[in-house]
Amino acid sequence: MLIGPFVGVALALIYMLWREHTASKYAMSDIPASEPVHVPAPFGGNKPIPAIQQEQFLDRLLKVVAWTELLMKEHSGVEFNYHSIFRKTNPVIDGAPAYHLTDDSLHWSIDLYQEYHISNLLEIAIKAREGVTPAILKEITQKGKILAYQTCVTIVDGASEAESDGYVDVYDLPPIDTWFFLAAAPKNQYGILYCWVPNAFVDAIDQAQAVNAIEPYEWATIENLLPGQIS
């Protein structure tokens, strides 16, 4: 018996009926014609910092705000180079620079899938800002935004790097001179790196997030991170 052809015809009829039913179902619904706005699932970057660490978080935040302002002043009068403006600090690890920066690319000499490397880089970057006069707390909400970045979860496809004009690198990392705090990871997760993003570069992060398959970025507010600090 020739069963195969009959089975094929039956499956085709079932598919056509299903498609017609589905199309009529949505045609009669109230679903708008435009695609729904995708909202990335939060990974905890906007939750309160543990009380014992809040003072350190705030001190580092105020200093990184002032530090990035100084770096922008060094480039005043010219168009900002998103690729290099906040990559002045280049820690030396095991006798070699942590990364090599060219006109259009950045190459790390260390394995950034190892979180302890990010922690070491952060501590060195923070030391470079020790003599900086901290920004004024009440003014920072008008100067930029706090970004939470989930470390060690990149696919290294370069999409966010290209879309942000090099503001984030191929590992999706924001520039090192904007890092200021690494929060301990929840169980079975990687740590959260907090970065400061001046207003002029907020759109670059939004563009980086829009094309990122992992969606490692989350905007955070000081009101949520440090409850009671800003009245």
Helices and strands as residue ranges (DSSP letters): H 3-27, G 51-53, H 54-74, E 92-93, E 96-97, E 99-101, E 106-108, H 115-127, G 137-142, E 144-150, H 159-163, G 176-178, E 179-183, E 192-198, G 199-201, H 202-210, E 217-220, H 222-225
